């Protein structure tokens, strides 16, 4: 299986189109992720 075939499989398995996903509100998720990254301890 190559990258192109894998991309096609993933696209067919996605119940939502790219436009729908782009319109999802992500602002809070971005700030939550940034906060977690900034406060995580490094090893």
Secondary structure, DSSP 8 states (H G I E B T S, - for coil): --HHHHHHHHHHH-SS-HHHHHTS--HHHHHHHHHHHHHS---
